[in-house]
């Protein structure tokens, strides 16, 4: 094997290694960014549904179901005061 072929083989291995490192870097970056962000948008809608359903059950006299819905709202966001108020009404 002459020096040109060995140099080419060496460069090929280096390029493969760099490509592999770039792939790992991109996977890590995507994983980190996927974990970032506000995921409460869907929860706010769910909480609103739980509170409305709790109120509807309360008006129908279905106290256990109303209690469950209010507790579900609190479980999704304990800092949401409306869930605690709904539970207190029951």
Order of alpha helices (4+ residues) and beta strands (2+ residues): alpha-alpha-alpha-alpha
